Each structure stands twice: as C-alpha cells, then as structure tokens.
Amino acid sequence: MGYYFSESYSLFLMSLNKYKTNLMKRIYNIFFVLSIPFILVLYSYNDGSPGGKTGSMGDGGATCTGCHTGSAQSQPNWIETTIPEFGFIAGDTYTITATGTHQGVVKFGFELTAEDGFGNKMGTFTITEPTRTKLCNANKAVTHTANGNVPNGNSNSWSMDWTAPDPAPDLIKFYAAFNAGNGDGTSNNDVVFQTELTVSQFHTNIADNYLEENTSFFPNPTSGAVTIEAPMGSNFQIIDINGKVILNSTIIKPKTNINLNHLDRGMYIIQHSYQGGLSNNKIILN
C-alpha cells in the first residue's frame, strides 16, 4: 500500500512538473509574440522616423513623443539655411541643416519638413547625405538612417537640399523634431525636442531695401579714394553720367577701397546688385 502511494505521488509530481514546463513555454511563446511588434518598432525607428512626427500643423502637432515617453521641449535656432536674410526665391534650391545637442546622448534622430501657414507641405527635398538621411512621409520630409543616428559627442547634424515651390507663399516654416536616445534599447527616458524656423519669400522691393540698408560708401564727395561697404558677394558698378560702365567688380571683403583719381571730376553712379536687389547711389568726385 505504501509503495503504491509513493509511486502515485511520484507520477503526480512528474505530471505537475510537465504541466509547469508546458505552461512556462506557452507564457514564453505568448510573450515573444507580443514583443515582436515592439522589437520591430524599435528597430524601424532606429532607421528613421515613421513620418509625420515633426510637430508641424500638417502633422497634427505630433512629435517623437508618440512613441517615446515625455513631452517635446522647444529649442530655438536648431535649423539653419543658406536662404538669404531677405528671403528665398521661388524655384531656387537651398541647403537646410538641422542640428541637435543633448548632454550624454547615445542615439540622436530627427525628422524635418516644410509647410505653409495652412499646414500644406511645401517645396521639394533632395537627399545630399544618402548614408545618413532619407526621405519619409511620402517624400515630404527628411529623417535619419541607422547610420545617421550616431552623434558626434553630444550633438548630431544633418544636411539636405530644399527647392522652394514655384509659385510660392510669402512665408514658409520649417519644422523639426529630435529624439535624444539614452541607448537602453527602449523608448523610455529619451528626450524629445522640437524647433521651428520661418523664412519669407524674396520680393524685389525687399531685396532693394536690404541693399539700401546694408550698403554704404564714404567719403562723399571724395577727392579720389572711396571705401565701399556692402554684402559679401554683391556686385557693384561705377557708371558715368553717359551710362558708360567705368568699373565692374564683386565685393569679396567687408570693406573695399577704390581709387578714382584717374577719373574726370564730376558725378558718378555706384550701382549695387545682390540676389535680385538693386541699389543706385550718386557719388561726387571733386
């Protein structure tokens, strides 16, 4: 009787252990299946934003916080462009650079887009760093790749080209969101940032006013020597009263000294041109 009970108890323990083993396998399998989407999300976002996460009006204000914990912190001046101070020209192409900085960051990603005041996507992006950036959101935004999310120290920077639409609205705003990851393989304890930059379209009167405000020459009248201050890269001509161009040159330094002693005494026109703007000023040589 005792032997029979002992054998039955042993069989019971074996069955219980087998049940526990099968139960643990089922739990593990369920956990593994449930974790696959999360793993895939982390992997895919390592290779760039899913799109529509710049914080813009057109993106519904969504940023990386849709997948990463926390709220987006606003940062100024994280977007730079080669667009002149007085505005972009419709149809022209410019370089856009997004730069983020965060102490101790391990992985640094971003997404950038451009919109008008109604949230409509504006312009065309062209990838200039194909190993570090790629298009997303139906090619209306730019994000990082897996090779482009590794920071240099505490910052990361990405550049791309943007061609302004033609026709274009008077104002266009660039939006960008950044995710500074701590590298723990999860979406927790990361820091999200958001930045904006508004640029205006170039109009002739704006460029003219810009040149007027940023161009000077002295002394006037002059006995022969004159110093010209104008935007770097602007072109200037000295024209006599008959419309003949006496001198045609480009400003390559902040101050340009010119000797006019070889010219006849009288009145001349100094004409400046820069990015579509035109400025005419009289100078007297006595």
KEPATOR-966205 format. One record per residue: y, z, x of N, C-alpha, C in turn; residue in three letters. Coordinates in Angstrom, 3 decimals, padded with zeros to 6 digits. Layout:
BEGIN
R      n.Y      n.Z      n.X     ca.Y     ca.Z     ca.X      c.Y      c.Z      c.X rest
R        Y        Z        X        Y        Z        X        Y        Z        X  Ala
...
//
This chain:
BEGIN
R      n.Y      n.Z      n.X     ca.Y     ca.Z     ca.X      c.Y      c.Z      c.X rest
R -001.197  000.000  000.832  000.000  000.000  000.000  001.246  000.000  000.866  Met
R  001.248  000.852  001.861  002.408  000.905  002.771  002.583 -000.387  003.525  Gly
R  001.488 -001.017  003.932  001.547 -002.286  004.661  002.124 -003.363  003.774  Tyr
R  001.691 -003.356  002.500  002.182 -004.374  001.558  003.689 -004.231  001.355  Tyr
R  004.136 -002.974  001.258  005.584 -002.747  001.069  006.369 -003.199  002.296  Phe
R  005.858 -002.891  003.468  006.537 -003.270  004.718  006.641 -004.776  004.847  Ser
R  005.564 -005.489  004.482  005.578 -006.951  004.585  006.561 -007.541  003.573  Glu
R  006.577 -006.983  002.384  007.508 -007.471  001.356  008.956 -007.241  001.775  Ser
R  009.184 -006.098  002.360  010.555 -005.778  002.808  011.008 -006.717  003.920  Tyr
R  010.065 -007.053  004.792  010.379 -007.989  005.882  010.725 -009.356  005.323  Ser
R  009.932 -009.788  004.321  010.215 -011.086  003.696  011.574 -011.061  003.007  Leu
R  011.882 -009.913  002.405  013.179 -009.776  001.740  014.333 -009.908  002.743  Phe
R  014.191 -009.222  003.884  015.237 -009.294  004.917  015.389 -010.709  005.452  Leu
R  014.247 -011.402  005.634  014.296 -012.784  006.121  015.028 -013.670  005.113  Met
R  014.725 -013.478  003.823  015.385 -014.268  002.787  016.881 -013.955  002.740  Ser
R  017.211 -012.685  002.905  018.619 -012.284  002.881  019.385 -012.892  004.049  Leu
R  018.782 -012.851  005.217  019.432 -013.420  006.394  019.609 -014.933  006.244  Asn
R  018.580 -015.578  005.673  018.661 -017.031  005.453  019.772 -017.350  004.464  Lys
R  019.883 -016.503  003.421  020.944 -016.688  002.424  022.322 -016.534  003.067  Tyr
R  022.448 -015.498  003.922  023.726 -015.271  004.600  024.081 -016.456  005.491  Lys
R  023.048 -016.974  006.188  023.287 -018.108  007.089  023.752 -019.330  006.309  Thr
R  023.038 -019.614  005.194  023.425 -020.769  004.378  024.809 -020.586  003.777  Asn
R  025.113 -019.337  003.360  026.415 -019.050  002.785  027.520 -019.270  003.812  Leu
R  027.300 -018.804  005.034  028.298 -018.982  006.089  028.496 -020.460  006.409  Met
R  027.394 -021.227  006.396  027.505 -022.664  006.648  028.340 -023.343  005.571  Lys
R  028.099 -022.927  004.303  028.865 -023.510  003.214  030.354 -023.160  003.325  Arg
R  030.615 -021.894  003.632  032.016 -021.464  003.801  032.679 -022.229  004.937  Ile
R  031.950 -022.379  006.039  032.484 -023.114  007.190  032.769 -024.560  006.819  Tyr
R  031.816 -025.189  006.101  031.997 -026.588  005.715  033.196 -026.749  004.784  Asn
R  033.313 -025.806  003.822  034.457 -025.868  002.906  035.764 -025.702  003.670  Ile
R  035.800 -024.744  004.583  036.999 -024.506  005.385  037.333 -025.732  006.234  Phe
R  036.290 -026.353  006.792  036.517 -027.531  007.642  037.099 -028.680  006.831  Phe
R  036.518 -028.899  005.628  037.016 -029.987  004.772  038.451 -029.732  004.356  Val
R  038.743 -028.486  003.971  040.107 -028.151  003.561  041.091 -028.249  004.711  Leu
R  040.627 -028.025  005.922  041.535 -028.033  007.072  041.829 -029.432  007.581  Ser
R  041.002 -030.429  007.180  041.205 -031.793  007.691  042.589 -032.330  007.368  Ile
R  043.060 -032.253  006.094  044.407 -032.762  005.818  045.470 -032.080  006.666  Pro
R  045.332 -030.753  006.841  046.323 -030.027  007.638  046.314 -030.501  009.078  Phe
R  045.103 -030.704  009.629  044.993 -031.196  011.010  045.591 -032.585  011.139  Ile
R  045.283 -033.449  010.139  045.808 -034.813  010.170  047.325 -034.823  010.072  Leu
R  047.873 -033.916  009.240  049.332 -033.839  009.107  049.967 -033.464  010.431  Val
R  049.417 -032.442  011.086  049.967 -032.017  012.363  049.883 -033.134  013.384  Leu
R  048.758 -033.852  013.400  048.578 -034.930  014.364  049.546 -036.067  014.090  Tyr
R  049.690 -036.446  012.801  050.540 -037.576  012.471  052.000 -037.262  012.761  Ser
R  052.435 -036.019  012.477  053.820 -035.669  012.725  054.098 -035.526  014.211  Tyr
R  053.070 -035.274  014.994  053.216 -035.313  016.445  053.612 -036.709  016.892  Asn
R  053.233 -037.702  016.094  053.532 -039.102  016.393  054.700 -039.616  015.564  Asp
R  055.527 -038.720  015.037  056.726 -039.151  014.333  056.840 -038.608  012.925  Gly
R  058.061 -038.651  012.398  058.326 -038.201  011.039  057.656 -039.135  010.033  Ser
R  057.227 -038.599  008.872  056.673 -039.463  007.832  057.740 -040.323  007.173  Pro
R  059.017 -040.033  007.478  060.121 -040.806  006.906  060.805 -040.070  005.772  Gly
R  062.100 -040.316  005.609  062.844 -039.674  004.540  063.112 -038.206  004.773  Gly
R  063.275 -037.797  006.046  063.459 -036.381  006.381  064.707 -036.156  007.235  Lys
R  065.792 -036.899  006.965  066.994 -036.785  007.794  068.046 -035.848  007.220  Thr
R  067.840 -035.382  005.985  068.849 -034.553  005.342  069.937 -035.355  004.666  Gly
R  069.790 -036.673  004.609  070.826 -037.536  004.045  070.796 -037.530  002.520  Ser
R  071.847 -038.108  001.922  071.890 -038.241  000.473  070.751 -039.129 -000.014  Met
R  070.526 -040.250  000.696  069.461 -041.167  000.308  068.079 -040.573  000.449  Gly
R  067.935 -039.575  001.311  066.645 -038.895  001.491  066.553 -037.630  000.645  Asp
R  067.504 -037.478 -000.273  067.473 -036.324 -001.170  067.718 -035.003 -000.482  Gly
R  068.343 -035.043  000.700  068.619 -033.819  001.442  067.415 -033.254  002.168  Gly
R  066.277 -033.957  002.123  065.051 -033.453  002.752  065.144 -033.541  004.271  Ala
R  064.654 -032.506  004.934  064.580 -032.487  006.394  063.154 -032.090  006.796  Thr
R  062.983 -031.750  008.059  061.662 -031.344  008.564  061.156 -030.053  007.928  Cys
R  062.048 -029.336  007.212  061.621 -028.087  006.583  060.637 -028.339  005.461  Thr
R  060.458 -029.601  005.050  059.458 -029.911  004.050  058.051 -029.643  004.559  Gly
R  057.892 -029.646  005.893  056.573 -029.401  006.493  056.588 -028.232  007.469  Cys
R  057.770 -027.850  007.919  057.893 -026.758  008.892  058.674 -025.617  008.262  His
R  058.320 -024.402  008.591  058.949 -023.238  007.972  060.390 -023.096  008.432  Thr
R  061.199 -022.434  007.594  062.584 -022.168  007.953  063.541 -023.103  007.248  Gly
R  064.836 -022.945  007.523  065.875 -023.796  006.947  066.571 -024.560  008.066  Ser
R  067.161 -025.706  007.718  067.804 -026.563  008.712  069.146 -025.973  009.133  Ala
R  069.346 -025.856  010.431  070.604 -025.355  010.969  071.505 -026.538  011.317  Gln
R  072.746 -026.487  010.856  073.677 -027.579  011.096  074.215 -027.528  012.520  Ser
R  074.239 -028.694  013.176  074.739 -028.790  014.548  075.701 -029.977  014.655  Gln
R  076.896 -029.784  015.236  077.820 -030.900  015.406  077.551 -031.650  016.711  Pro
R  077.957 -032.909  016.725  078.005 -033.714  017.962  076.639 -033.983  018.587  Asn
R  075.587 -034.032  017.778  074.276 -034.372  018.321  073.992 -035.869  018.205  Trp
R  074.924 -036.625  017.624  074.804 -038.084  017.554  075.998 -038.698  018.278  Ile
R  075.722 -039.599  019.211  076.773 -040.326  019.918  076.539 -041.826  019.745  Glu
R  077.627 -042.606  019.780  077.511 -044.051  019.622  078.465 -044.761  020.583  Thr
R  078.243 -046.056  020.739  079.179 -046.887  021.516  080.203 -047.543  020.602  Thr
R  080.261 -047.110  019.352  081.261 -047.641  018.420  082.642 -047.185  018.885  Ile
R  083.614 -048.109  019.002  084.960 -047.723  019.446  085.587 -046.681  018.521  Pro
R  086.580 -046.000  019.021  087.237 -044.928  018.271  087.787 -045.418  016.939  Glu
R  088.270 -046.670  016.912  088.894 -047.162  015.684  087.899 -047.851  014.748  Phe
R  086.612 -047.873  015.086  085.638 -048.329  014.113  084.710 -049.434  014.572  Gly
R  083.658 -049.661  013.774  082.673 -050.704  014.066  083.111 -052.034  013.454  Phe
R  082.602 -053.112  014.009  082.861 -054.442  013.481  081.611 -054.907  012.733  Ile
R  081.775 -055.365  011.513  080.649 -055.813  010.697  079.858 -056.883  011.448  Ala
R  078.540 -056.684  011.531  077.671 -057.651  012.201  077.452 -057.393  013.670  Gly
R  078.258 -056.514  014.286  078.092 -056.216  015.709  077.032 -055.138  015.924  Asp
R  076.504 -055.101  017.145  075.424 -054.171  017.489  075.926 -053.088  018.444  Thr
R  075.507 -051.856  018.198  075.939 -050.712  018.995  074.728 -049.846  019.348  Tyr
R  074.884 -049.030  020.383  073.831 -048.107  020.791  074.079 -046.741  020.159  Thr
R  073.049 -046.197  019.547  073.110 -044.876  018.918  072.205 -043.939  019.717  Ile
R  072.703 -042.771  020.062  071.925 -041.805  020.834  071.902 -040.464  020.111  Thr
R  070.695 -039.947  019.886  070.522 -038.635  019.272  069.992 -037.672  020.327  Ala
R  070.645 -036.524  020.463  070.259 -035.546  021.483  070.193 -034.155  020.867  Thr
R  069.065 -033.492  021.039  068.901 -032.131  020.547  068.645 -031.159  021.685  Gly
R  069.067 -029.922  021.508  068.894 -028.889  022.532  068.456 -027.581  021.869  Thr
R  067.432 -026.952  022.445  066.979 -025.649  021.943  066.247 -024.918  023.057  His
R  066.620 -023.689  023.278  066.029 -022.893  024.351  064.541 -022.671  024.122  Gln
R  063.727 -023.011  025.120  062.300 -022.749  025.069  061.485 -023.729  024.252  Gly
R  062.072 -024.860  023.854  061.352 -025.834  023.039  060.183 -026.444  023.827  Val
R  059.058 -026.697  023.131  057.872 -027.293  023.754  057.665 -028.722  023.273  Val
R  057.853 -028.951  021.969  057.804 -030.285  021.386  059.100 -030.518  020.611  Lys
R  059.729 -031.687  020.807  061.023 -031.946  020.172  060.975 -033.318  019.508  Phe
R  061.055 -033.349  018.167  061.024 -034.603  017.428  062.286 -034.805  016.614  Gly
R  062.436 -036.015  016.033  063.648 -036.309  015.262  063.397 -037.458  014.292  Phe
R  064.342 -037.634  013.366  064.450 -038.842  012.556  065.922 -039.100  012.302  Glu
R  066.354 -040.367  012.394  067.766 -040.733  012.230  067.875 -041.930  011.315  Leu
R  068.922 -041.942  010.468  069.175 -043.063  009.580  070.673 -043.249  009.410  Thr
R  071.070 -044.341  008.697  072.487 -044.628  008.441  072.639 -045.010  006.973  Ala
R  073.690 -044.470  006.316  073.891 -044.716  004.888  075.366 -044.862  004.559  Glu
R  075.630 -045.473  003.380  076.995 -045.488  002.871  077.226 -044.216  002.058  Asp
R  078.364 -044.138  001.399  078.705 -042.936  000.658  077.887 -042.709 -000.595  Gly
R  077.052 -043.693 -000.967  076.221 -043.570 -002.159  074.745 -043.343 -001.823  Phe
R  074.450 -043.194 -000.533  073.074 -042.951 -000.122  072.260 -044.211  000.107  Gly
R  072.926 -045.374  000.119  072.226 -046.632  000.401  072.065 -046.808  001.904  Asn
R  070.869 -047.191  002.345  070.625 -047.404  003.763  071.450 -048.589  004.252  Lys
R  072.072 -048.435  005.410  072.988 -049.435  005.920  072.621 -049.890  007.327  Met
R  072.737 -051.194  007.582  072.537 -051.733  008.921  071.080 -051.917  009.276  Gly
R  070.856 -052.408  010.485  069.509 -052.695  010.973  069.278 -051.988  012.297  Thr
R  068.196 -051.221  012.377  067.843 -050.535  013.615  066.903 -051.405  014.452  Phe
R  067.122 -051.381  015.760  066.260 -052.089  016.704  065.778 -051.096  017.748  Thr
R  064.487 -051.058  017.978  063.905 -050.130  018.942  064.174 -050.624  020.366  Ile
R  064.752 -049.765  021.186  065.022 -050.085  022.593  064.183 -049.239  023.541  Thr
R  063.521 -048.200  023.009  062.605 -047.362  023.786  061.246 -047.371  023.081  Glu
R  060.495 -048.458  023.182  059.271 -048.605  022.378  058.189 -047.576  022.656  Pro
R  058.190 -046.961  023.827  057.173 -045.938  024.103  057.579 -044.573  023.560  Thr
R  058.865 -044.397  023.234  059.346 -043.081  022.825  059.832 -043.040  021.373  Arg
R  060.146 -044.207  020.805  060.661 -044.243  019.435  060.000 -045.358  018.646  Thr
R  060.088 -045.246  017.320  059.550 -046.281  016.438  060.312 -046.239  015.114  Lys
R  060.196 -047.318  014.348  060.818 -047.384  013.037  059.978 -046.616  012.024  Leu
R  060.624 -046.083  010.988  059.924 -045.420  009.898  060.731 -045.588  008.621  Cys
R  060.212 -045.052  007.525  060.899 -045.120  006.228  061.293 -046.561  005.887  Asn
R  060.298 -047.449  005.874  060.498 -048.868  005.555  061.490 -049.517  006.516  Ala
R  061.418 -049.106  007.788  062.268 -049.650  008.864  063.748 -049.304  008.698  Asn
R  064.053 -048.324  007.871  065.439 -047.923  007.654  065.807 -046.659  008.429  Lys
R  064.909 -046.207  009.296  065.162 -045.018  010.114  064.369 -045.132  011.402  Ala
R  064.696 -044.263  012.344  064.011 -044.233  013.642  063.502 -042.824  013.883  Val
R  062.294 -042.706  014.432  061.711 -041.406  014.749  061.030 -041.472  016.110  Thr
R  060.514 -040.328  016.563  059.857 -040.249  017.866  058.411 -040.735  017.783  His
R  057.830 -041.028  018.921  056.395 -041.263  019.039  055.770 -040.048  019.718  Thr
R  054.443 -040.088  019.897  053.768 -038.989  020.590  054.234 -038.886  022.037  Ala
R  054.645 -040.007  022.621  055.167 -039.988  023.993  056.639 -039.589  024.043  Asn
R  057.277 -039.562  022.881  058.707 -039.280  022.867  059.080 -037.906  022.388  Gly
R  058.083 -037.040  022.161  058.411 -035.699  021.666  058.393 -034.625  022.755  Asn
R  058.220 -035.049  024.008  058.195 -034.094  025.119  059.608 -033.932  025.666  Val
R  060.183 -032.737  025.584  061.566 -032.537  026.028  061.697 -032.549  027.543  Pro
R  062.913 -032.728  027.984  063.265 -032.588  029.393  063.998 -031.262  029.530  Asn
R  063.266 -030.247  029.951  063.846 -028.904  029.951  063.950 -028.417  028.521  Gly
R  065.170 -028.082  028.097  065.381 -027.575  026.744  065.965 -028.607  025.799  Asn
R  065.969 -029.882  026.179  066.566 -030.896  025.319  065.729 -032.172  025.312  Ser
R  066.014 -033.003  024.328  065.381 -034.311  024.239  066.411 -035.289  023.701  Asn
R  066.331 -036.533  024.148  067.318 -037.536  023.767  066.625 -038.860  023.512  Ser
R  067.078 -039.562  022.481  066.506 -040.852  022.114  067.646 -041.832  021.831  Trp
R  067.483 -043.082  022.261  068.488 -044.116  022.015  067.872 -045.292  021.276  Ser
R  068.694 -045.980  020.503  068.270 -047.145  019.736  069.499 -048.010  019.481  Met
R  069.302 -049.259  019.096  070.417 -050.118  018.722  070.541 -050.160  017.210  Asp
R  071.770 -050.298  016.750  072.053 -050.412  015.321  073.036 -051.537  015.113  Trp
R  072.681 -052.477  014.252  073.567 -053.589  013.920  074.228 -053.303  012.583  Thr
R  075.547 -053.287  012.586  076.300 -052.978  011.374  076.084 -054.061  010.322  Ala
R  076.035 -053.678  009.053  075.852 -054.680  007.994  077.074 -055.577  007.873  Pro
R  076.875 -056.738  007.316  077.973 -057.682  007.086  077.722 -058.391  005.758  Asp
R  078.505 -058.084  004.739  079.675 -057.209  004.718  079.286 -055.733  004.842  Pro
R  080.291 -054.922  005.133  080.048 -053.502  005.374  081.030 -052.645  004.583  Ala
R  080.609 -051.430  004.224  081.542 -050.491  003.579  082.542 -049.953  004.595  Pro
R  083.589 -049.327  004.109  084.609 -048.785  005.012  084.071 -047.649  005.863  Asp
R  083.161 -046.851  005.299  082.615 -045.705  006.032  081.092 -045.749  006.016  Leu
R  080.496 -045.393  007.144  079.045 -045.250  007.249  078.765 -043.923  007.937  Ile
R  077.762 -043.217  007.429  077.418 -041.922  008.006  076.011 -041.980  008.595  Lys
R  075.887 -041.512  009.833  074.581 -041.366  010.474  074.098 -039.937  010.233  Phe
R  072.830 -039.821  009.843  072.198 -038.523  009.623  070.991 -038.404  010.551  Tyr
R  070.747 -037.206  011.058  069.551 -036.979  011.864  069.075 -035.544  011.678  Ala
R  067.766 -035.390  011.614  067.139 -034.067  011.588  066.239 -033.946  012.814  Ala
R  066.176 -032.753  013.373  065.404 -032.487  014.588  064.457 -031.316  014.334  Phe
R  063.272 -031.388  014.919  062.354 -030.259  014.859  062.027 -029.796  016.278  Asn
R  062.423 -028.564  016.580  062.129 -027.971  017.883  060.874 -027.132  017.742  Ala
R  059.739 -027.667  018.198  058.465 -027.002  018.032  058.143 -026.040  019.161  Gly
R  057.432 -024.960  018.819  057.068 -023.970  019.837  055.726 -024.289  020.494  Asn
R  055.056 -025.362  020.038  053.844 -025.815  020.707  052.594 -025.032  020.389  Gly
R  052.609 -024.224  019.297  051.411 -023.436  018.990  050.409 -024.199  018.127  Asp
R  050.700 -025.475  017.841  049.762 -026.290  017.084  049.855 -026.122  015.585  Gly
R  050.831 -025.319  015.108  051.025 -025.143  013.670  052.458 -025.514  013.314  Thr
R  052.758 -025.468  012.014  054.113 -025.767  011.558  054.949 -024.499  011.417  Ser
R  054.429 -023.376  011.889  055.132 -022.101  011.764  056.016 -021.834  012.981  Asn
R  057.112 -021.108  012.721  058.002 -020.616  013.779  058.668 -021.739  014.580  Asn
R  058.778 -022.946  013.999  059.563 -024.003  014.613  061.007 -023.850  014.144  Asp
R  061.931 -024.564  014.784  063.345 -024.500  014.411  063.815 -025.907  014.065  Val
R  064.418 -026.056  012.884  064.869 -027.353  012.393  066.388 -027.421  012.449  Val
R  066.904 -028.560  012.909  068.342 -028.781  012.997  068.711 -030.058  012.244  Phe
R  069.962 -030.127  011.811  070.449 -031.319  011.125  071.868 -031.613  011.586  Gln
R  072.184 -032.898  011.788  073.518 -033.278  012.256  073.963 -034.563  011.574  Thr
R  075.275 -034.803  011.553  075.836 -035.984  010.896  076.983 -036.545  011.742  Glu
R  077.230 -037.841  011.593  078.367 -038.491  012.245  078.877 -039.595  011.332  Leu
R  080.175 -039.561  010.999  080.786 -040.579  010.155  081.614 -041.533  011.006  Thr
R  081.417 -042.838  010.794  082.192 -043.860  011.509  082.845 -044.782  010.484  Val
R  083.984 -045.351  010.841  084.719 -046.231  009.934  084.612 -047.675  010.387  Ser
R  084.782 -048.569  009.442  084.773 -049.981  009.776  086.107 -050.389  010.399  Gln
R  086.019 -051.269  011.358  087.210 -051.803  012.001  087.990 -052.687  011.032  Phe
R  089.297 -052.470  011.006  090.220 -053.376  010.317  091.330 -053.705  011.305  His
R  091.854 -054.904  011.225  092.829 -055.369  012.218  093.991 -054.402  012.367  Thr
R  094.527 -053.911  011.259  095.681 -053.023  011.373  095.311 -051.716  012.063  Asn
R  094.054 -051.260  011.888  093.622 -050.043  012.566  093.582 -050.263  014.070  Ile
R  093.019 -051.408  014.500  092.932 -051.708  015.925  094.325 -051.911  016.516  Ala
R  095.209 -052.556  015.754  096.580 -052.743  016.234  097.265 -051.397  016.453  Asp
R  097.116 -050.510  015.476  097.737 -049.190  015.604  097.154 -048.419  016.777  Asn
R  095.836 -048.570  016.980  095.185 -047.884  018.102  095.801 -048.335  019.420  Tyr
R  095.987 -049.644  019.580  096.581 -050.150  020.815  098.024 -049.679  020.971  Leu
R  098.781 -049.708  019.888  100.168 -049.267  019.942  100.260 -047.814  020.400  Glu
R  099.354 -046.993  019.891  099.398 -045.566  020.196  098.848 -045.229  021.574  Glu
R  098.035 -046.110  022.139  097.380 -045.813  023.408  097.799 -046.741  024.547  Asn
R  098.881 -047.468  024.356  099.398 -048.367  025.394  100.826 -047.987  025.732  Thr
R  101.114 -047.914  027.004  102.489 -047.644  027.454  102.724 -048.334  028.790  Ser
R  103.986 -048.634  029.078  104.346 -049.207  030.373  105.745 -048.712  030.731  Phe
R  105.972 -048.525  032.019  107.234 -047.955  032.492  107.420 -048.311  033.965  Phe
R  108.681 -048.339  034.423  109.910 -048.176  033.627  110.243 -049.454  032.864  Pro
R  111.089 -049.342  031.899  111.566 -050.485  031.126  112.981 -050.192  030.643  Asn
R  113.981 -050.924  031.174  113.900 -052.073  032.092  113.371 -051.667  033.486  Pro
R  112.974 -052.703  034.248  112.464 -052.477  035.588  113.110 -053.458  036.557  Thr
R  113.179 -053.038  037.799  113.719 -053.922  038.832  112.635 -054.776  039.470  Ser
R  111.375 -054.545  039.082  110.315 -055.383  039.645  108.926 -054.781  039.509  Gly
R  108.788 -053.466  039.658  107.471 -052.823  039.561  107.312 -052.176  038.186  Ala
R  106.120 -052.278  037.629  105.847 -051.669  036.336  104.432 -051.076  036.353  Val
R  104.274 -049.924  035.707  102.973 -049.275  035.573  102.515 -049.385  034.128  Thr
R  101.285 -049.872  033.930  100.735 -050.057  032.589  099.590 -049.074  032.370  Ile
R  099.628 -048.371  031.251  098.532 -047.506  030.817  097.989 -048.061  029.505  Glu
R  096.689 -048.349  029.463  096.077 -048.949  028.278  094.582 -048.643  028.283  Ala
R  093.898 -048.844  027.138  092.452 -048.579  027.092  091.688 -049.387  028.131  Pro
R  090.728 -048.751  028.787  089.901 -049.438  029.767  089.189 -050.615  029.113  Met
R  089.227 -051.773  029.775  088.580 -052.965  029.252  089.491 -053.828  028.414  Gly
R  090.692 -053.357  028.115  091.622 -054.179  027.344  092.204 -055.279  028.225  Ser
R  092.592 -056.357  027.595  093.173 -057.493  028.313  094.674 -057.510  028.104  Asn
R  095.414 -057.833  029.157  096.860 -057.953  028.980  097.370 -059.251  029.605  Phe
R  098.434 -059.773  028.995  099.102 -060.964  029.488  100.596 -060.693  029.570  Gln
R  101.236 -061.284  030.578  102.688 -061.274  030.662  103.154 -062.686  030.347  Ile
R  103.981 -062.811  029.329  104.378 -064.116  028.800  105.895 -064.236  028.862  Ile
R  106.390 -065.392  029.315  107.854 -065.576  029.369  108.367 -066.019  028.001  Asp
R  109.683 -066.169  027.864  110.290 -066.465  026.558  109.935 -067.857  026.059  Ile
R  109.404 -068.709  026.933  108.980 -070.048  026.525  107.503 -070.091  026.111  Asn
R  106.826 -068.932  026.151  105.438 -068.865  025.747  104.456 -069.142  026.860  Gly
R  104.946 -069.252  028.087  104.058 -069.512  029.212  103.444 -068.201  029.707  Lys
R  102.115 -068.237  029.911  101.418 -067.051  030.410  101.613 -066.970  031.917  Val
R  102.289 -065.912  032.355  102.573 -065.718  033.775  101.424 -064.988  034.463  Ile
R  100.823 -064.015  033.759  099.763 -063.206  034.334  098.756 -062.862  033.243  Leu
R  097.459 -062.953  033.572  096.392 -062.628  032.632  095.366 -061.768  033.372  Asn
R  095.176 -060.531  032.927  094.292 -059.635  033.657  093.636 -058.628  032.699  Ser
R  092.702 -057.837  033.243  091.981 -056.830  032.464  092.222 -055.451  033.060  Thr
R  092.425 -054.470  032.185  092.637 -053.097  032.620  091.298 -052.508  033.074  Ile
R  091.207 -052.114  034.338  089.962 -051.575  034.877  090.113 -050.125  035.350  Ile
R  091.318 -049.575  035.227  091.541 -048.174  035.584  092.647 -047.622  034.706  Lys
R  092.763 -046.310  034.588  093.720 -045.722  033.645  095.156 -046.184  033.848  Pro
R  095.563 -046.375  035.100  096.922 -046.832  035.383  096.861 -048.076  036.266  Lys
R  097.591 -049.110  035.866  097.626 -050.359  036.622  099.063 -050.636  037.052  Thr
R  099.266 -050.774  038.358  100.601 -051.060  038.893  100.751 -052.556  039.159  Asn
R  101.838 -053.128  038.667  102.074 -054.573  038.799  103.451 -054.796  039.408  Ile
R  103.515 -055.720  040.354  104.783 -056.094  040.977  105.271 -057.398  040.361  Asn
R  106.461 -057.352  039.736  107.028 -058.523  039.072  108.224 -059.084  039.835  Leu
R  108.385 -058.730  041.098  109.545 -059.154  041.883  109.653 -060.671  042.011  Asn
R  108.530 -061.371  041.917  108.547 -062.820  042.098  109.024 -063.570  040.856  His
R  109.233 -062.829  039.743  109.656 -063.472  038.501  111.178 -063.504  038.387  Leu
R  111.670 -064.458  037.608  113.101 -064.525  037.332  113.535 -063.340  036.487  Asp
R  114.799 -062.951  036.641  115.307 -061.856  035.832  115.360 -062.287  034.369  Arg
R  115.066 -061.364  033.470  115.135 -061.689  032.058  114.120 -060.900  031.244  Gly
R  113.851 -061.406  030.042  112.945 -060.708  029.122  111.569 -061.367  029.141  Met
R  110.521 -060.524  029.080  109.128 -060.986  029.026  108.384 -060.204  027.938  Tyr
R  107.257 -060.738  027.572  106.387 -060.070  026.597  105.117 -059.604  027.307  Ile
R  104.787 -058.322  027.119  103.489 -057.826  027.573  102.594 -057.747  026.336  Ile
R  101.538 -058.554  026.331  100.632 -058.624  025.179  099.278 -058.030  025.542  Gln
R  098.844 -057.059  024.747  097.544 -056.423  024.944  096.594 -056.808  023.816  His
R  095.319 -056.985  024.158  094.284 -057.217  023.144  093.059 -056.385  023.506  Ser
R  092.427 -055.833  022.452  091.261 -054.984  022.686  090.478 -054.836  021.391  Tyr
R  089.211 -055.257  021.407  088.319 -055.110  020.261  088.963 -055.619  018.968  Gln
R  089.630 -056.770  019.057  090.232 -057.372  017.867  091.646 -056.922  017.588  Gly
R  092.139 -055.892  018.266  093.501 -055.431  018.075  094.467 -056.170  018.989  Gly
R  095.719 -056.257  018.558  096.735 -056.978  019.333  098.030 -056.182  019.340  Leu
R  098.646 -056.095  020.518  099.888 -055.346  020.676  100.850 -056.158  021.527  Ser
R  102.092 -056.329  021.048  103.124 -057.061  021.781  104.318 -056.158  022.036  Asn
R  104.775 -056.137  023.279  105.933 -055.326  023.642  106.853 -056.113  024.578  Asn
R  108.134 -055.865  024.437  109.121 -056.528  025.296  109.363 -055.706  026.547  Lys
R  109.593 -056.399  027.656  109.972 -055.718  028.890  111.102 -056.498  029.538  Ile
R  112.085 -055.797  030.066  113.252 -056.422  030.678  113.158 -056.294  032.184  Ile
R  113.305 -057.419  032.873  113.298 -057.442  034.332  114.728 -057.693  034.777  Leu
R  115.331 -056.712  035.481  116.728 -056.880  035.887  116.915 -056.649  037.380  Asn
//
